Amino acid sequence: MAARAKGVPSMRRVLWHALPNAAIPIVTIIGLKLGDLVAGSIIVETVFAVPGVGRLLVNAVTSRDFALVQAILIMVSVTMILANLAVDAIYTLIDPRMRAARSET
């Protein structure tokens, strides 16, 4: 309301004031959905007989190839860790308050 009272154009109000606050939950959901994407690929590759990492994991579990299962799970874990790191980095780009909060602690 204050920006509107000052006569700031509506597009600038949306881009400058509303978008950074609205982008934080969107970035969070996208980061969390990456895990769903990996888990969903296992199901889709198995059901539709598509060759990929998901089907390789299912075949490794059924044949009790524990080394391959561990390697795939480590790969998936590293992917999730990197996704969370990317989400945290994007937070600091979107909202300067996140940067200030980190420097105070």
DSSP file (Angstrom, degrees, kcal/mol; ACC not computed):
  #  RESIDUE AA STRUCTURE BP1 BP2  ACC     N-H-->O    O-->H-N    N-H-->O    O-->H-N    TCO  KAPPA ALPHA  PHI   PSI    X-CA   Y-CA   Z-CA
    1    1 A M     >        0   0    0      0, 0.0     4,-2.4     0, 0.0     5,-0.2   0.000 360.0 360.0 360.0 -36.3    0.0    0.0    0.0
    2    2 A A  H  >  +     0   0    0      2,-0.2     4,-1.7     1,-0.2     5,-0.1   0.912 360.0  48.6 -65.6 -41.5    2.8    2.4    0.7
    3    3 A A  H  >>S+     0   0    0      1,-0.2     5,-2.4     2,-0.2     4,-0.5   0.884 111.8  50.1 -65.0 -37.2    4.4    1.9   -2.7
    4    4 A R  H >45S+     0   0    0      1,-0.2     3,-1.0     2,-0.2    -2,-0.2   0.902 109.2  51.1 -66.3 -40.3    1.0    2.5   -4.3
    5    5 A A  H 3<5S+     0   0    0     -4,-2.4    -1,-0.2     1,-0.2    -2,-0.2   0.815 106.5  55.2 -66.9 -29.6    0.5    5.6   -2.3
    6    6 A K  H 3<5S-     0   0    0     -4,-1.7    -1,-0.2    -5,-0.2    -2,-0.2   0.601 119.7-111.2 -78.7 -10.1    3.9    6.9   -3.4
    7    7 A G  T <<5 +     0   0    0     -3,-1.0    -3,-0.2    -4,-0.5    -2,-0.1   0.704  56.6 164.1  89.7  21.5    2.8    6.4   -7.0
    8    8 A V      < -     0   0    0     -5,-2.4    -1,-0.2     1,-0.1     5,-0.1  -0.544  46.3-104.2 -71.0 134.3    5.1    3.5   -7.9
    9    9 A P     >  -     0   0    0      0, 0.0     4,-2.0     0, 0.0     5,-0.2  -0.226  25.8-119.0 -59.7 150.5    3.9    1.8  -11.1
   10   10 A S  H  > S+     0   0    0      1,-0.2     4,-2.2     2,-0.2     5,-0.2   0.853 110.8  54.7 -64.0 -36.4    2.1   -1.5  -10.6
   11   11 A M  H  > S+     0   0    0      1,-0.2     4,-2.7     2,-0.2    -1,-0.2   0.908 109.7  47.4 -64.7 -40.8    4.6   -3.6  -12.7
   12   12 A R  H  > S+     0   0    0      2,-0.2     4,-2.8     1,-0.2     5,-0.5   0.878 109.6  54.0 -67.2 -36.9    7.5   -2.3  -10.5
   13   13 A R  H  X>S+     0   0    0     -4,-2.0     4,-1.9     2,-0.2     5,-1.5   0.920 112.6  43.9 -62.0 -42.6    5.5   -3.0   -7.3
   14   14 A V  I  <>S+     0   0    0     -4,-2.2     5,-2.6     3,-0.2     4,-0.4   0.952 119.9  39.9 -67.7 -49.1    5.0   -6.6   -8.5
   15   15 A L  I  <5S+     0   0    0     -4,-2.7    -2,-0.2     3,-0.2    -3,-0.2   0.872 125.3  35.0 -70.6 -37.5    8.6   -7.2   -9.7
   16   16 A W  I  <5S+     0   0    0     -4,-2.8    -3,-0.2    -5,-0.2    -2,-0.2   0.861 132.4  19.9 -88.1 -37.5   10.3   -5.4   -6.8
   17   17 A H  I  X5S+     0   0    0     -4,-1.9     4,-0.6    -5,-0.5    -3,-0.2   0.853 128.6  33.7-103.7 -43.4    8.1   -6.1   -3.8
   18   18 A A  I  ><S+     0   0    0     -5,-1.5     4,-2.2    -4,-0.4     5,-0.2   0.889 107.7  61.1 -86.6 -40.3    6.0   -9.1   -4.4
   19   19 A L  H  ><S+     0   0    0     -5,-2.6     4,-2.0     1,-0.2     5,-0.2   0.903 102.1  49.9 -61.4 -46.3    8.1  -11.4   -6.6
   20   20 A P  H  > S+     0   0    0      0, 0.0     4,-0.8     0, 0.0    -1,-0.2   0.898 114.6  45.7 -60.5 -37.3   11.0  -11.9   -4.2
   21   21 A N  H  < S+     0   0    0     -4,-0.6    -2,-0.2     1,-0.2     3,-0.2   0.852 115.9  45.7 -72.4 -33.7    8.6  -12.9   -1.4
   22   22 A A  H  X S+     0   0    0     -4,-2.2     4,-0.9     1,-0.2    -1,-0.2   0.731 105.1  62.6 -79.4 -22.0    6.6  -15.1   -3.6
   23   23 A A  H  X S+     0   0    0     -4,-2.0     4,-2.7    -5,-0.2     5,-0.2   0.768  87.7  71.0 -76.7 -25.1    9.6  -16.8   -5.1
   24   24 A I  H  X S+     0   0    0     -4,-0.8     4,-2.0     1,-0.2    -1,-0.2   0.946 102.5  40.1 -62.3 -51.0   10.9  -18.3   -1.8
   25   25 A P  H  > S+     0   0    0      0, 0.0     4,-2.4     0, 0.0    -1,-0.2   0.853 114.4  55.2 -66.5 -30.1    8.2  -21.0   -1.5
   26   26 A I  H  X S+     0   0    0     -4,-0.9     4,-2.3     2,-0.2    -2,-0.2   0.931 108.9  46.4 -65.9 -44.3    8.3  -21.7   -5.2
   27   27 A V  H  X S+     0   0    0     -4,-2.7     4,-2.2     2,-0.2    -1,-0.2   0.889 111.8  52.9 -63.8 -39.4   12.0  -22.4   -5.0
   28   28 A T  H  X S+     0   0    0     -4,-2.0     4,-2.1    -5,-0.2    -2,-0.2   0.934 110.2  46.4 -61.7 -46.8   11.5  -24.6   -2.0
   29   29 A I  H  X S+     0   0    0     -4,-2.4     4,-2.3     1,-0.2    -2,-0.2   0.897 111.1  52.0 -64.8 -40.7    8.8  -26.7   -3.7
   30   30 A I  H  X S+     0   0    0     -4,-2.3     4,-0.8     1,-0.2    -1,-0.2   0.910 110.0  49.7 -62.9 -40.9   10.9  -27.1   -6.8
   31   31 A G  H  < S+     0   0    0     -4,-2.2     4,-0.5     1,-0.2     3,-0.5   0.887 113.2  45.7 -64.2 -39.1   13.9  -28.3   -4.7
   32   32 A L  H >X S+     0   0    0     -4,-2.1     4,-0.9     1,-0.2     3,-0.9   0.836 105.6  60.4 -72.9 -32.3   11.7  -30.8   -2.9
   33   33 A K  H 3X S+     0   0    0     -4,-2.3     4,-2.1     1,-0.2    -1,-0.2   0.686  88.0  74.0 -70.3 -16.7   10.1  -32.0   -6.1
   34   34 A L  H 3X S+     0   0    0     -4,-0.8     4,-1.9    -3,-0.5    -1,-0.2   0.891  95.5  51.1 -62.3 -37.6   13.5  -33.1   -7.4
   35   35 A G  H <> S+     0   0    0     -3,-0.9     4,-2.3    -4,-0.5    -1,-0.2   0.883 108.6  50.8 -64.7 -38.7   13.4  -36.0   -5.0
   36   36 A D  H  X S+     0   0    0     -4,-0.9     4,-2.7     1,-0.2    -2,-0.2   0.863 107.3  55.0 -65.2 -35.3    9.9  -36.9   -6.2
   37   37 A L  H  X S+     0   0    0     -4,-2.1     4,-1.6     2,-0.2    -2,-0.2   0.913 109.8  45.1 -64.6 -42.7   11.3  -36.8   -9.8
   38   38 A V  H  X S+     0   0    0     -4,-1.9     4,-1.1     2,-0.2    -2,-0.2   0.927 116.0  46.0 -67.2 -44.4   14.0  -39.3   -9.0
   39   39 A A  H  X S+     0   0    0     -4,-2.3     4,-1.2     1,-0.2     3,-0.3   0.884 112.1  51.9 -66.3 -37.7   11.7  -41.6   -7.1
   40   40 A G  H  X S+     0   0    0     -4,-2.7     4,-2.7     1,-0.2    -1,-0.2   0.812 101.4  60.9 -68.3 -29.8    9.1  -41.4   -9.8
   41   41 A S  H  X S+     0   0    0     -4,-1.6     4,-2.6     1,-0.2     5,-0.3   0.856  99.5  56.3 -67.1 -32.1   11.7  -42.3  -12.4
   42   42 A I  H  X S+     0   0    0     -4,-1.1     4,-1.5    -3,-0.3    -1,-0.2   0.934 112.2  41.6 -62.2 -45.3   12.2  -45.6  -10.7
   43   43 A I  H  X S+     0   0    0     -4,-1.2     4,-2.7     2,-0.2     5,-0.2   0.931 116.5  47.3 -68.4 -46.4    8.5  -46.5  -11.0
   44   44 A V  H  X S+     0   0    0     -4,-2.7     4,-2.5     1,-0.2     6,-0.3   0.913 112.3  49.2 -64.4 -43.1    8.1  -45.2  -14.6
   45   45 A E  H  <>S+     0   0    0     -4,-2.6     5,-1.3    -5,-0.2     4,-0.4   0.857 114.5  46.2 -66.5 -33.3   11.2  -47.0  -15.8
   46   46 A T  H  <5S+     0   0    0     -4,-1.5     3,-0.5    -5,-0.3    -2,-0.2   0.930 115.4  44.2 -73.6 -45.0   10.1  -50.2  -14.2
   47   47 A V  H  <5S+     0   0    0     -4,-2.7    -2,-0.2     1,-0.2    -3,-0.2   0.917 122.8  35.6 -67.0 -43.9    6.5  -50.1  -15.4
   48   48 A F  T  <5S-     0   0    0     -4,-2.5    -1,-0.2    -5,-0.2    -2,-0.2   0.328 105.8-122.0 -96.7   8.7    7.2  -49.0  -19.0
   49   49 A A  T   5 +     0   0    0     -3,-0.5    -3,-0.2    -4,-0.4    -4,-0.1   0.861  53.0 161.0  55.4  41.4   10.5  -51.1  -19.3
   50   50 A V      < -     0   0    0     -5,-1.3     5,-0.3    -6,-0.3     2,-0.3  -0.800  42.4-120.3 -90.8 129.0   12.6  -48.0  -20.1
   51   51 A P        +     0   0    0      0, 0.0     2,-0.3     0, 0.0     3,-0.1  -0.534  62.0 107.8 -72.1 132.8   16.3  -48.5  -19.6
   52   52 A G  S  > S-     0   0    0     -2,-0.3     4,-2.2     1,-0.1     5,-0.1  -0.968  82.2 -66.6-179.1-172.8   17.7  -46.1  -17.0
   53   53 A V  H  > S+     0   0    0     -2,-0.3     4,-2.3     1,-0.2     5,-0.1   0.858 125.1  54.9 -67.7 -35.6   19.0  -45.7  -13.5
   54   54 A G  H  > S+     0   0    0      2,-0.2     4,-2.0     1,-0.2    -1,-0.2   0.930 111.3  42.9 -63.9 -45.6   15.6  -46.6  -11.9
   55   55 A R  H  > S+     0   0    0     -5,-0.3     4,-2.6     1,-0.2    -1,-0.2   0.874 111.8  55.5 -68.2 -35.9   15.3  -49.8  -13.7
   56   56 A L  H  X S+     0   0    0     -4,-2.2     4,-2.2     1,-0.2    -2,-0.2   0.893 107.4  50.4 -61.5 -39.5   19.0  -50.6  -13.0
   57   57 A L  H  X S+     0   0    0     -4,-2.3     4,-2.2     2,-0.2    -2,-0.2   0.921 110.5  48.3 -64.8 -44.3   18.2  -50.1   -9.3
   58   58 A V  H  X S+     0   0    0     -4,-2.0     4,-2.4     1,-0.2    -2,-0.2   0.921 112.9  48.0 -63.3 -43.6   15.3  -52.4   -9.4
   59   59 A N  H  X S+     0   0    0     -4,-2.6     4,-1.8     1,-0.2    -1,-0.2   0.880 110.9  51.5 -64.5 -37.2   17.3  -55.1  -11.2
   60   60 A A  H  <>S+     0   0    0     -4,-2.2     5,-2.8    -5,-0.2     4,-0.3   0.873 110.5  48.8 -67.6 -36.6   20.2  -54.7   -8.8
   61   61 A V  H ><5S+     0   0    0     -4,-2.2     3,-0.9     3,-0.2    -2,-0.2   0.924 112.1  47.8 -68.3 -43.7   17.8  -55.2   -5.8
   62   62 A T  H 3<5S+     0   0    0     -4,-2.4    -2,-0.2     1,-0.2    -1,-0.2   0.831 116.4  43.3 -68.6 -29.9   16.2  -58.2   -7.3
   63   63 A S  T 3<5S-     0   0    0     -4,-1.8    -1,-0.2    -5,-0.2    -2,-0.2   0.382 111.1-122.2 -94.7   5.4   19.6  -59.8   -8.1
   64   64 A R  T < 5 +     0   0    0     -3,-0.9     2,-1.3    -4,-0.3    -3,-0.2   0.859  51.9 160.1  58.3  41.5   21.0  -58.7   -4.7
   65   65 A D     >< +     0   0    0     -5,-2.8     4,-2.0     1,-0.2     3,-0.2  -0.720  11.7 177.3 -90.7  85.9   23.9  -56.7   -6.2
   66   66 A F  H  > S+     0   0    0     -2,-1.3     4,-2.6     1,-0.2    -1,-0.2   0.812  72.3  57.4 -67.1 -33.0   24.5  -54.7   -3.0
   67   67 A A  H  > S+     0   0    0      2,-0.2     4,-2.2     1,-0.2    -1,-0.2   0.919 109.7  45.0 -64.2 -42.7   27.4  -52.7   -4.4
   68   68 A L  H  > S+     0   0    0     -3,-0.2     4,-2.5     2,-0.2     5,-0.2   0.893 111.9  52.2 -68.3 -39.6   25.4  -51.4   -7.3
   69   69 A V  H  X S+     0   0    0     -4,-2.0     4,-2.4     1,-0.2    -2,-0.2   0.932 111.1  47.6 -61.2 -45.2   22.5  -50.6   -5.0
   70   70 A Q  H  X S+     0   0    0     -4,-2.6     4,-2.4     1,-0.2    -2,-0.2   0.909 111.0  51.2 -62.3 -42.5   24.8  -48.6   -2.7
   71   71 A A  H  X S+     0   0    0     -4,-2.2     4,-2.1     1,-0.2    -2,-0.2   0.915 112.0  46.1 -62.6 -43.0   26.3  -46.8   -5.6
   72   72 A I  H  X S+     0   0    0     -4,-2.5     4,-2.4     2,-0.2    -1,-0.2   0.912 112.8  49.7 -67.3 -41.5   22.9  -45.7   -7.0
   73   73 A L  H  X S+     0   0    0     -4,-2.4     4,-2.4     2,-0.2    -2,-0.2   0.869 110.6  50.2 -66.0 -35.9   21.7  -44.6   -3.6
   74   74 A I  H  X S+     0   0    0     -4,-2.4     4,-2.7     2,-0.2    -1,-0.2   0.909 110.2  50.9 -66.5 -40.4   24.8  -42.6   -3.0
   75   75 A M  H  X S+     0   0    0     -4,-2.1     4,-2.0     2,-0.2    -2,-0.2   0.917 112.0  46.2 -62.1 -43.4   24.3  -41.0   -6.4
   76   76 A V  H  X S+     0   0    0     -4,-2.4     4,-2.1     2,-0.2    -1,-0.2   0.898 112.5  51.1 -65.7 -40.2   20.7  -40.1   -5.6
   77   77 A S  H  X S+     0   0    0     -4,-2.4     4,-2.4     2,-0.2    -2,-0.2   0.913 109.7  49.0 -64.0 -43.1   21.8  -38.8   -2.1
   78   78 A V  H  X S+     0   0    0     -4,-2.7     4,-2.6     1,-0.2    -1,-0.2   0.888 109.4  53.7 -63.7 -38.3   24.4  -36.6   -3.7
   79   79 A T  H  X S+     0   0    0     -4,-2.0     4,-2.0    -5,-0.2    -1,-0.2   0.918 110.2  46.4 -61.2 -43.4   21.9  -35.3   -6.2
   80   80 A M  H  X S+     0   0    0     -4,-2.1     4,-2.4     2,-0.2    -2,-0.2   0.893 111.6  51.2 -66.9 -39.4   19.5  -34.4   -3.3
   81   81 A I  H  X S+     0   0    0     -4,-2.4     4,-2.3     1,-0.2    -2,-0.2   0.922 111.4  47.5 -63.5 -43.6   22.3  -32.7   -1.3
   82   82 A L  H  X S+     0   0    0     -4,-2.6     4,-2.4     2,-0.2    -1,-0.2   0.862 110.1  53.0 -65.8 -35.3   23.3  -30.6   -4.4
   83   83 A A  H  X S+     0   0    0     -4,-2.0     4,-2.3     2,-0.2    -2,-0.2   0.920 110.4  47.2 -65.3 -42.8   19.7  -29.7   -5.0
   84   84 A N  H  X S+     0   0    0     -4,-2.4     4,-2.2     2,-0.2    -2,-0.2   0.883 111.8  51.0 -65.7 -37.4   19.3  -28.5   -1.4
   85   85 A L  H  X S+     0   0    0     -4,-2.3     4,-2.1     2,-0.2    -2,-0.2   0.904 110.1  49.4 -64.8 -40.8   22.6  -26.5   -1.7
   86   86 A A  H  X S+     0   0    0     -4,-2.4     4,-2.4     2,-0.2    -2,-0.2   0.896 109.4  52.0 -64.8 -39.9   21.3  -24.9   -4.9
   87   87 A V  H  X S+     0   0    0     -4,-2.3     4,-2.1     1,-0.2    -2,-0.2   0.919 110.0  48.9 -62.4 -43.3   18.0  -24.0   -3.2
   88   88 A D  H  X S+     0   0    0     -4,-2.2     4,-1.5     1,-0.2    -1,-0.2   0.886 111.2  49.8 -64.0 -38.0   20.0  -22.3   -0.3
   89   89 A A  H  X S+     0   0    0     -4,-2.1     4,-1.2     1,-0.2    -2,-0.2   0.892 110.0  50.4 -66.8 -39.1   22.1  -20.4   -2.8
   90   90 A I  H  X S+     0   0    0     -4,-2.4     4,-2.4     1,-0.2    -2,-0.2   0.861 103.6  60.5 -67.8 -34.3   19.1  -19.2   -4.7
   91   91 A Y  H  X S+     0   0    0     -4,-2.1     4,-2.8     1,-0.2     7,-0.3   0.930 104.0  49.3 -55.3 -46.0   17.5  -18.1   -1.4
   92   92 A T  H  < S+     0   0    0     -4,-1.5     7,-0.2     1,-0.2    -1,-0.2   0.807 111.9  49.0 -68.2 -27.9   20.4  -15.7   -0.9
   93   93 A L  H  < S+     0   0    0     -4,-1.2    -1,-0.2    -5,-0.1    -2,-0.2   0.871 116.1  42.3 -74.9 -36.5   20.1  -14.3   -4.4
   94   94 A I  H  < S+     0   0    0     -4,-2.4    -2,-0.2     1,-0.2    -3,-0.2   0.935 121.8  31.7 -75.4 -47.4   16.3  -13.8   -4.1
   95   95 A D    >X  -     0   0    0     -4,-2.8     3,-1.4    -5,-0.2     4,-0.8  -0.935  58.3-161.4-122.8 112.6   16.1  -12.3   -0.6
   96   96 A P  H 3> S+     0   0    0      0, 0.0     4,-2.0     0, 0.0     5,-0.2   0.735  89.6  70.9 -64.1 -20.8   18.9  -10.2    0.9
   97   97 A R  H 3> S+     0   0    0      1,-0.2     4,-2.2     2,-0.2     5,-0.1   0.830  92.2  57.9 -65.1 -29.2   17.5  -10.8    4.4
   98   98 A M  H <> S+     0   0    0     -3,-1.4     4,-1.6    -7,-0.3    -1,-0.2   0.897 106.3  48.7 -65.0 -39.6   18.7  -14.4    4.1
   99   99 A R  H  X S+     0   0    0     -4,-0.8     4,-1.8    -7,-0.2    -2,-0.2   0.910 112.1  48.3 -65.0 -42.7   22.3  -13.1    3.5
  100  100 A A  H  X S+     0   0    0     -4,-2.0     4,-1.2     1,-0.2    -2,-0.2   0.868 108.9  53.6 -67.1 -36.2   22.0  -10.7    6.5
  101  101 A A  H  X S+     0   0    0     -4,-2.2     4,-0.9     1,-0.2    -1,-0.2   0.865 108.9  49.4 -67.1 -35.4   20.7  -13.5    8.7
  102  102 A R  H  < S+     0   0    0     -4,-1.6     3,-0.3     1,-0.2    -1,-0.2   0.871 108.8  51.6 -71.4 -36.8   23.7  -15.7    7.9
  103  103 A S  H  < S+     0   0    0     -4,-1.8    -1,-0.2     1,-0.2    -2,-0.2   0.749 105.5  56.5 -74.6 -21.6   26.3  -13.1    8.6
  104  104 A E  H  <        0   0    0     -4,-1.2    -1,-0.2     1,-0.2    -2,-0.2   0.793 360.0 360.0 -78.8 -27.9   24.8  -12.3   12.0
  105  105 A T     <        0   0    0     -4,-0.9    -1,-0.2    -3,-0.3    -2,-0.2   0.472 360.0 360.0 -84.6 360.0   25.1  -15.9   13.3
